[in-house]
Amino acid sequence: MHGMTEWLARAQTWHDGGMFVGMHWLWWLFWVATLIAIGWALVRLGADRTESHRSVPRKQAAEETLRQRYAAGEIDEDEYRRRMAVLGETPPDS
């Protein structure tokens, strides 16, 4: 029984003596910061996959491809204008 009271006395000394006093708050701060970082990463991943975010670069890339094909002589002016008009249209909701 003597060993148990000695252990309790040491445990009480650590708490009352100030040893590890701030560690509890540091761990809370660490986990809150980690959860915020994970949440931010998930939001960023979700935002990058939205169609409105990606449609403009895709449209610009398609228009640039058409310009290059027209400049290289792969398609004629009528085909170029027709395809550019199709790219300018908004797709119907499905």
MOKA-V36966 format. One record per run of one state. SS is the DSSP state (a for helix, b for strand, c for the rest). FROM is the first residue (numbers start at 1). LEN is the number of residues. If there is no record, write none. Layout:
ss=<SS | SS>
from=<FROM | FROM>
len=<LEN | LEN>
This chain:
ss=<c | a | c | a | c | a | c | a | c>
from=<1 | 2 | 18 | 23 | 49 | 51 | 72 | 77 | 89>
len=<1 | 16 | 5 | 26 | 2 | 21 | 5 | 12 | 6>
